[in-house]
Amino acid sequence: MRLIWLICICILFLNCEDKHSKKKKKVEINQTTTEQKQVIKDTIEETKKTYPVLDGLQNAMEFFLEYDKHNKENKVRLTTDFGTIDILLFNETKFHRANFIYLTKRGYFNGTQFYRVIDNYIIQGGNSDDVKTAKKRDKIGKYLLPTDTNRGYTHERGVISMPSSDIENPYKLASPYEFFIVQQHGGSHFLDGDYTVFGKVIRGMDVVDKIAAVKTDDGDWPIHNVYIRKAEIIN
């Protein structure tokens, strides 16, 4: 009789534990679902926002001057085929920081490539041979950004800088959709004064080195495309 009583006690205890465990899991699932819902909600809200098509230097400068006031994020993570690269954007170069944050939030960099790679020099990204990239640019606009080279930053290893536009212009106005990361040991200081340094890699230089080491064609484009799978804001 005592044995039966002990068995009943054990069964009752196990049932209580099982219910408690299930309740705990349910709470954890609900919390995760809530977080996921918030991310989805934020993404949808960002998509719903309407932005002007940027069609010139003045138009872009006015837009980013205002955008800078309300979008203070300064860290971006690039998820690539070789790993992640975390970038800190400098607040001092506010137009270039705001531009990079804006393009990240618009999802522009997702699916673009590191299309110019020169080992022990730079890896350059933000372009693609995919027509989707061209369509994204059409929606955002065709504009350039002025150089901002008097902030004390130089082209040392690990910084992120903005190349000048393909369009010939005497002031080396920057192509806002593209960027390069200096991979060269000792830096590439001959670029100082011509191109705007607006951030630096704070984690993932080993990934930069791996990308820099890939085989390329005669035009410095990787034989096997190296994609930026996702660009996202991080804390």
C-alpha positions in Angstrom: 0.0 0.0 0.0 2.8 2.3 0.9 4.5 1.6 -2.5 1.3 2.6 -4.4 1.1 5.8 -2.3 4.7 6.7 -3.2 4.0 6.0 -6.9 1.0 8.3 -6.8 3.1 11.1 -5.2 5.8 10.7 -7.9 3.2 10.9 -10.7 1.6 14.0 -9.2 5.0 15.7 -8.8 6.1 14.9 -12.4 2.7 16.2 -13.7 3.3 19.5 -11.9 6.8 19.8 -13.2 5.6 19.1 -16.7 2.9 21.7 -16.5 5.4 24.2 -15.1 7.9 23.4 -17.9 5.2 23.8 -20.5 4.1 27.1 -19.0 7.7 28.4 -19.0 8.2 27.4 -22.6 5.0 29.1 -23.6 6.1 32.3 -21.9 9.5 32.1 -23.7 7.8 31.4 -27.0 5.4 34.4 -26.5 8.3 36.7 -25.7 10.2 35.6 -28.8 7.1 36.0 -30.9 6.6 39.5 -29.4 10.2 40.5 -30.3 9.8 39.1 -33.8 6.5 40.9 -34.3 8.2 44.2 -33.2 10.9 43.7 -35.8 8.4 42.9 -38.5 6.3 45.9 -37.4 9.3 48.3 -37.6 10.3 46.9 -41.0 6.7 47.5 -42.3 6.6 51.0 -40.9 9.9 51.8 -42.5 8.6 50.5 -45.9 5.4 52.5 -45.6 7.3 55.8 -45.2 7.5 58.0 -48.2 10.7 59.7 -49.1 11.4 62.2 -51.9 13.4 61.1 -54.9 16.9 62.7 -54.4 17.7 64.3 -57.7 20.7 66.5 -57.1 23.3 67.8 -54.7 21.2 70.5 -53.1 18.1 68.3 -52.8 20.2 65.6 -51.1 22.0 67.9 -48.8 18.7 69.4 -47.5 17.2 65.9 -47.1 20.2 64.5 -45.1 20.5 67.6 -43.0 16.9 66.9 -41.7 17.4 63.1 -41.7 20.4 63.5 -39.5 18.3 65.1 -36.8 16.0 62.2 -36.4 18.2 59.2 -37.2 21.2 59.1 -34.9 22.3 55.5 -35.4 26.0 55.0 -36.1 26.7 51.3 -36.3 26.0 48.9 -39.2 26.6 45.2 -39.6 27.3 43.8 -43.1 26.7 40.1 -43.4 28.8 38.8 -46.3 29.6 35.5 -47.8 32.8 35.4 -45.7 31.3 36.6 -42.4 30.2 39.8 -40.7 31.8 43.2 -40.7 30.7 45.7 -38.0 31.2 49.4 -38.9 31.2 52.5 -36.7 30.1 55.6 -38.6 31.6 59.0 -37.5 29.1 61.6 -36.3 31.5 64.3 -37.5 30.8 63.4 -41.2 27.1 63.7 -40.7 26.0 63.8 -44.3 27.9 60.6 -45.2 26.8 58.9 -41.9 23.1 59.8 -42.5 23.4 58.7 -46.1 24.8 55.3 -45.1 22.1 54.8 -42.4 19.4 55.8 -44.8 20.5 53.4 -47.5 20.8 50.6 -44.9 17.3 51.3 -43.7 16.0 51.3 -47.3 17.6 47.9 -47.8 19.7 49.2 -50.6 22.9 47.3 -49.7 21.2 43.9 -49.5 22.2 41.8 -52.4 24.9 44.2 -53.6 28.5 43.0 -54.0 32.1 43.8 -53.3 32.8 44.4 -57.0 36.3 45.9 -56.8 38.9 43.9 -54.8 42.6 44.6 -54.7 44.6 42.6 -52.2 46.6 44.8 -49.7 44.7 47.9 -50.9 40.9 48.1 -50.7 37.7 46.2 -51.0 34.9 48.3 -52.7 31.2 47.5 -52.3 27.7 48.7 -52.9 27.3 47.9 -56.6 26.1 44.9 -58.6 25.6 43.6 -62.0 22.0 42.8 -61.1 19.3 45.0 -62.5 17.6 45.0 -59.1 20.3 47.3 -57.8 19.8 49.7 -60.7 16.0 49.7 -59.9 16.7 50.5 -56.3 18.9 53.4 -57.3 16.1 54.8 -59.5 13.6 54.7 -56.6 16.0 56.4 -54.2 17.4 58.9 -56.7 20.5 60.0 -58.6 22.5 62.3 -56.4 26.1 63.0 -55.3 27.6 64.0 -52.0 30.4 66.5 -51.4 33.7 65.5 -50.0 34.2 66.2 -46.3 38.0 65.7 -45.7 38.8 68.2 -43.0 37.7 66.1 -40.0 41.2 64.8 -39.1 40.5 61.2 -40.4 43.0 59.6 -42.7 43.0 56.4 -44.9 44.5 54.1 -42.3 43.8 50.4 -42.4 40.2 49.5 -41.5 38.5 52.8 -42.4 35.5 53.1 -44.6 35.6 55.8 -47.3 33.5 57.0 -50.2 34.7 56.8 -53.8 34.1 59.7 -56.2 31.4 59.3 -58.9 32.0 57.7 -62.2 30.9 61.0 -63.6 33.9 63.3 -64.1 33.6 66.3 -61.8 36.4 68.6 -60.6 35.3 68.4 -56.9 35.4 64.6 -56.7 31.8 64.5 -55.5 31.1 61.1 -54.0 29.0 58.3 -55.3 26.6 57.8 -52.3 25.8 54.2 -53.1 29.3 52.8 -52.9 32.1 52.6 -50.3 35.5 51.1 -49.9 37.3 49.7 -46.9 41.1 50.2 -46.7 42.7 46.8 -46.3 46.3 47.9 -46.9 48.6 47.4 -44.0 50.0 50.8 -43.0 47.1 52.5 -44.7 46.6 54.1 -48.2 47.4 57.7 -47.3 47.8 58.9 -50.8 44.0 58.9 -50.9 43.9 61.5 -48.1 42.3 64.8 -49.1 40.4 63.4 -52.1 38.0 61.0 -50.5 35.8 61.2 -47.4 36.6 58.8 -44.5 33.3 58.4 -42.7 33.7 55.3 -40.5 35.9 52.4 -39.5 35.6 48.6 -39.0 35.3 47.8 -35.3 34.9 44.0 -35.8 35.6 41.8 -38.8 38.9 42.9 -40.3 39.7 39.2 -40.7 36.6 39.0 -43.0 37.9 42.0 -44.9 41.2 40.2 -45.4 39.5 37.1 -46.6 37.5 39.1 -49.2 40.7 40.9 -50.3 42.4 37.6 -51.0 39.8 36.2 -53.5 40.8 35.7 -57.1 39.7 38.5 -59.4 39.5 39.2 -63.2 41.4 41.9 -65.0 38.9 44.5 -63.8 39.4 43.6 -60.2 36.0 42.0 -60.0 36.0 38.7 -58.0 35.8 35.6 -60.2 33.1 34.4 -57.8 30.8 37.2 -56.7 31.1 38.3 -53.1 27.7 39.4 -51.8 26.6 41.6 -49.0 23.7 39.5 -48.0 22.3 41.9 -45.5 23.1 45.3 -44.0 21.4 46.1 -40.7 21.6 48.7 -37.9 23.1 47.4 -34.6 23.4 48.9 -31.2 
